[in-house]
Amino acid sequence: LHYAPAYRNIVDQYMGISREGGNASALLYLLPLALLIVYDAAHNPLHRFFPFPDRWANYVLRVAGGYGIVQVLAQDLGLKTGAVQRDLVQAEGVQFLLLWGGAFAVTGHRSEGLVAALLYFVLKHHVSAGETSSVCFEGV
């Protein structure tokens, strides 16, 4: 996300967060997500955010999650990805939809899938300060 560094710097400065030496206060970025988890667990309000029936929302998320799984399997099998297909999948909005759909396919709940996808992006862009790794487990 192009705005993440600027947002992170403002919050860091306001909250007095120093990223030198692995300061755990960077985890403050998880606080809004933790509040969303508690609210969701208590009330499950997600019905208000979808202007279309549950059946369609669930269908779209299941197809997105299924496509994400197929995409990863195809890569693991060594199948080539089309150029436009690659560009589409690399768009952050599409990535969010694919991750949300994959999490929904596993949990069976849109709100829990949403929290899982949001957690991934918060950890990637804010807690990790945008520093990425080419693989998840480098020592393996």
C-alpha positions as CSV (number, residue, x, y, z in Angstrom):
1,L,0.0,0.0,0.0
2,H,1.5,3.3,-1.0
3,Y,0.1,5.2,2.0
4,A,1.2,2.6,4.6
5,P,4.7,4.2,5.3
6,A,3.3,7.7,5.8
7,Y,0.5,6.3,8.0
8,R,2.9,4.2,10.0
9,N,5.3,7.2,10.5
10,I,2.5,9.4,11.8
11,V,1.2,6.7,14.3
12,D,4.8,5.9,15.3
13,Q,5.5,9.6,16.0
14,Y,2.3,10.2,17.8
15,M,2.5,7.1,20.0
16,G,6.3,7.4,20.6
17,I,7.0,4.1,18.9
18,S,10.6,3.3,18.0
19,R,11.3,0.4,15.7
20,E,14.9,0.3,16.7
21,G,15.8,-2.9,18.6
22,G,12.5,-4.7,18.0
23,N,10.2,-2.5,20.2
24,A,7.0,-4.5,20.8
25,S,5.0,-1.3,20.9
26,A,4.6,-1.7,17.1
27,L,2.0,-4.2,18.0
28,L,-0.3,-1.3,18.9
29,Y,-1.3,-1.5,15.2
30,L,-3.1,-4.7,16.1
31,L,-5.3,-3.0,18.7
32,P,-8.1,-1.9,16.2
33,L,-8.1,-5.4,14.8
34,A,-8.4,-6.9,18.3
35,L,-11.4,-4.6,19.0
36,L,-13.0,-5.8,15.7
37,I,-12.5,-9.4,16.8
38,V,-14.1,-8.8,20.1
39,Y,-17.0,-6.9,18.6
40,D,-17.5,-9.5,15.9
41,A,-17.4,-12.4,18.4
42,A,-20.1,-10.6,20.5
43,H,-22.4,-9.3,17.7
44,N,-21.5,-10.6,14.3
45,P,-22.5,-7.3,12.6
46,L,-21.2,-8.1,9.1
47,H,-24.7,-8.4,7.6
48,R,-24.9,-4.6,7.5
49,F,-21.9,-4.3,5.2
50,F,-23.2,-6.5,2.4
51,P,-25.9,-4.9,0.2
52,F,-26.6,-8.2,-1.5
53,P,-28.0,-11.5,-0.1
54,D,-25.8,-13.8,2.0
55,R,-26.0,-16.5,-0.7
56,W,-24.3,-14.3,-3.2
57,A,-21.7,-13.0,-0.7
58,N,-20.8,-16.5,0.3
59,Y,-20.7,-17.6,-3.4
60,V,-18.3,-14.8,-4.4
61,L,-16.0,-15.5,-1.4
62,R,-16.0,-19.3,-2.0
63,V,-15.1,-18.8,-5.7
64,A,-12.4,-16.3,-4.8
65,G,-11.0,-18.7,-2.2
66,G,-11.2,-21.6,-4.6
67,Y,-9.4,-19.6,-7.3
68,G,-6.7,-18.7,-4.8
69,I,-6.1,-22.3,-4.0
70,V,-6.1,-23.3,-7.7
71,Q,-3.6,-20.5,-8.4
72,V,-1.2,-21.7,-5.7
73,L,-1.6,-25.4,-6.8
74,A,-0.9,-24.4,-10.4
75,Q,2.3,-22.6,-9.4
76,D,3.3,-25.6,-7.3
77,L,2.8,-27.9,-10.3
78,G,4.9,-25.6,-12.4
79,L,2.1,-24.3,-14.6
80,K,2.7,-20.9,-16.2
81,T,0.5,-18.0,-15.3
82,G,-0.7,-15.6,-18.0
83,A,0.7,-12.0,-18.0
84,V,-2.7,-10.3,-17.4
85,Q,-3.7,-13.0,-14.9
86,R,-0.4,-12.3,-13.0
87,D,-1.1,-8.5,-13.0
88,L,-4.6,-9.0,-11.8
89,V,-3.6,-11.3,-9.0
90,Q,-0.8,-9.0,-7.9
91,A,-3.3,-6.1,-7.3
92,E,-3.8,-5.7,-3.5
93,G,-7.6,-5.5,-3.8
94,V,-7.7,-8.8,-5.6
95,Q,-5.2,-10.3,-3.1
96,F,-7.4,-9.2,-0.3
97,L,-10.5,-10.8,-1.9
98,L,-8.6,-14.0,-2.6
99,L,-7.2,-14.2,1.0
100,W,-10.6,-13.4,2.5
101,G,-12.2,-16.0,0.2
102,G,-9.6,-18.6,1.2
103,A,-10.1,-17.8,4.9
104,F,-13.9,-18.0,4.4
105,A,-13.6,-21.4,2.8
106,V,-11.8,-22.7,5.8
107,T,-13.8,-21.0,8.6
108,G,-17.2,-20.9,7.0
109,H,-17.8,-17.4,8.4
110,R,-17.4,-14.2,6.4
111,S,-16.5,-12.1,9.5
112,E,-13.8,-14.6,10.7
113,G,-12.4,-14.7,7.2
114,L,-12.3,-10.9,7.0
115,V,-10.5,-10.7,10.3
116,A,-7.9,-13.3,9.1
117,A,-7.3,-11.3,5.8
118,L,-7.1,-8.0,7.7
119,L,-4.6,-9.6,10.2
120,Y,-2.4,-10.6,7.3
121,F,-2.3,-7.1,5.8
122,V,-1.9,-5.4,9.2
123,L,1.1,-7.6,10.1
124,K,2.6,-7.1,6.6
125,H,2.2,-3.4,6.2
126,H,2.2,-2.0,9.7
127,V,3.7,-4.4,12.3
128,S,6.5,-5.5,9.9
129,A,6.9,-1.9,8.7
130,G,6.5,-3.0,5.1
131,E,9.7,-5.1,5.3
132,T,9.0,-8.2,3.3
133,S,10.6,-11.6,2.9
134,S,10.7,-13.6,-0.3
135,V,9.5,-16.7,1.5
136,C,7.6,-17.3,4.8
137,F,10.1,-19.7,6.3
138,E,13.6,-18.7,5.2
139,G,15.5,-21.3,7.3
140,V,13.6,-24.2,5.9
